[in-house]
Amino acid sequence: MENKDYEKEFENKTIMITGGLGFIGSNLAHRLIKLNPKKIIIIDSLIKGLGGDIENIKEIKNNDKIEIPFLDEGGLNINDDRIINYLDDVDYIFNLAGSVSHVDSKNRPLNDLKINLLNHVAFLENCRKFIEKLAVKNEKPKFKILFSATRDIYGKTLTKDLPIREDFIIKEAADPQGIHNHGAEYHHSWYGKTFNFPVIILRLTNTYGPRQKINDPVQGFLGYFIYQALNNNEIELWGGGRSLRDFNYVDDVVDAMLITMASEKTQEVYNLGSFMKKEGRYQELGDNICSVGDAAKRVVNIAEIGKCNEIDYPEDKKAVEPGHVYLDATKIYEDIGWYPKTSFEEGIRKTIGFYKENKRYLENGEIEKQNYENIPFLDLKQQHEYLKEGIGKVIDSVIKKSSFILGEEVKKFEEEFANYCDNKYGIGIANGTDALKLALLALNIGKGDEVIIPVNTAIPTAMAIKDVGAELCFVDVNENYLIDVNKIEDKINEKTKVIMPVHLYGQVCDMNRILEIAKRKGLKVIEDCCQAHGAEYNGRKVPIGDIGCFSFYPSKNLGALGDGGIIITDKEDLKEKLNLLRNYGQKNKYYADIIGVNSRLDEIQAAILRVKLKHLDEFNGKRRKIAEMYDEFLKTIGAVIVPNKDSGNVYHLYVIRTKDRNGLMEYLREKMIGSLIHYPIPLHLQKVFSYLKEEGRFPNAERFAKEIISLPIYPELKKEQIERVCKEIKNYLE
Ligand SMILES: Cc1ncc(COP(=O)(O)O)c(C=O)c1O
């Protein structure tokens, strides 16, 4: 391929790097970001001691094109399906995750098996399941995978095997790492061939350069020599370090990865290295092959600090000494034109320069990982793990009965949830938006009518109203982000038919005042309770008036495993009408009395919600405790306004206010802490409602939209995590 033409191949492409925070993965990400990709998705397990480190991408991690969906200690579990969600758009996958030093693998073979081979198979399983999903739609994946592992020493070599070619077969395994790397290669090529996606395998030799974990030999001895030299320590050369090795500077390795990925080649294995046949004879390229001892001495010379000491080979290390190892890189040179361009001297100089400027790599001990633990804004997985047995059972039972629409489960759930809300009737609906819409229809609201709503709410509140043909009438919010009851009456005119207060974030609006105004003015009240499952007002659960609508969107305090909703009321006539409205206007099957729609809560969701409802008070209690902890800590920070204390609040969201909201959000993002804004744009400033021309008329909502930020809150959030969120907020704001 001509002069870096291959780089164009990555323009506007979505690229995934597993092990993307590690040594080679992070160098690859640094290079790729310059090639104008669409997106780089970085996956890393941040396994302790392996070198994955968010600081490795510190210069680029805030780039919009970098996405780090999750960081997890421990790598993928064999049934971990999370990667599938990111495969839709991916063009290239560099699968670089997981490989420990071969000495380490001898000491902890099962650990190596888990983070190396099992991790790769789990990854490939994600690809397989994704491909099966596509096959149903008659589609094929577009991605190509490059798998690469460092120092694939597959076994002891004999002099006649050198330089090692791609067809080298393990005769005597030197260590579990080699077996696992080799296994991972076979798995990649088998999955590629069987499920029809292109795979390229690169076998790397000793790679070195910036961003390597050098404070122990886990990623290679050369980096460790540099670490010892720069700390002016003695480098121990076991048995004098007589075995020959070859070395590649990381930029050359990244080049090889990009070139092979961009090439048409597929289902190939290529060695990298520094020894290849050129012009008919083997040549060492540059000065990149030497004995381990010479490499150490050259490092000390270039660093002008440190010293070497030859010692006897330690008995326990002898077993993993493979003898001379250097690779034949002729195939990649002949097929694709790659060869290493950086000499040992030049590479070591650059590397030493980097570590002198980035001293943290020279520190002893583990880089404090805790600071980089991912605290997502919401984590539903934990709750579902906790409830999975119960949920599994009821799903099975519904399947057994195979009655999926308006069966026993829906009926029971309607009763149980109505009872939970201290109301008589529940009407299961397909989602919260429809619940609001059908409630409006049941009250005969439509064209020519106006409905009063707060200007800070979720968009669906407004959409339900527009959907029945009525018009929106906005009211500003008070200091608690709820409809300002003092401003409602000004808005009432002859078209006004309904007040729709929204019990936002888990709080309840001033219902006494609202009900009093409504009564006096002859208006109906529909409460949007979509964020307020179990919330209380003067000791009573919502809805407080005649009719309330709930959503069971998965993130709600009571969430389904999909969409769901319910209308709660004490009024029998409303219940009767809503039962018809949600089911094609039918009272009895095939006999329609009124115009209706299809909007029913389904049996499976109802069955799941019945399981979850039993835990709602427990979960709400945990949310209240978390809020209390946030309150206690955050009220000491002057720049933060915490939510109003209210014992009826079920804290669907924990929303604080601060002037430098955008800065704080950015900072939390850097610290891997999720946060969101509810909501960034008040309704009257949404493009779709600009025709109402109300800009500037709701000063509270407009100001708050610039200052509010929602912090992580869910029952499973741990105390240490809450403390860390608070500590980081304090760090930033003070
Ligand atoms: C305040 C509010 N109203 C209405 C809805 C709409 O609910 P759904 O998403 O179930 O349609 C939601 C939830 O998204 C909400 O938060």
The ligand as a Gaussian input file, in Angstrom:
#p B3LYP/6-31G(d) Opt

LIG

0 1
 C      -42.924000      13.208000      33.839000
 C      -43.139000      12.147000      32.792000
 N      -44.275000      12.135000      32.095000
 C      -44.503000      11.201000      31.156000
 C      -43.613000      10.222000      30.871000
 C      -43.905000       9.253000      29.769000
 O      -43.858000       7.889000      30.120000
 P      -43.522000       6.785000      29.034000
 O      -42.083000       6.913000      28.693000
 O      -43.831000       5.484000      29.736000
 O      -44.396000       6.996000      27.867000
 C      -42.415000      10.196000      31.583000
 C      -41.392000       9.150000      31.376000
 O      -40.662000       9.060000      30.473000
 C      -42.164000      11.189000      32.555000
 O      -41.014000      11.223000      33.238000

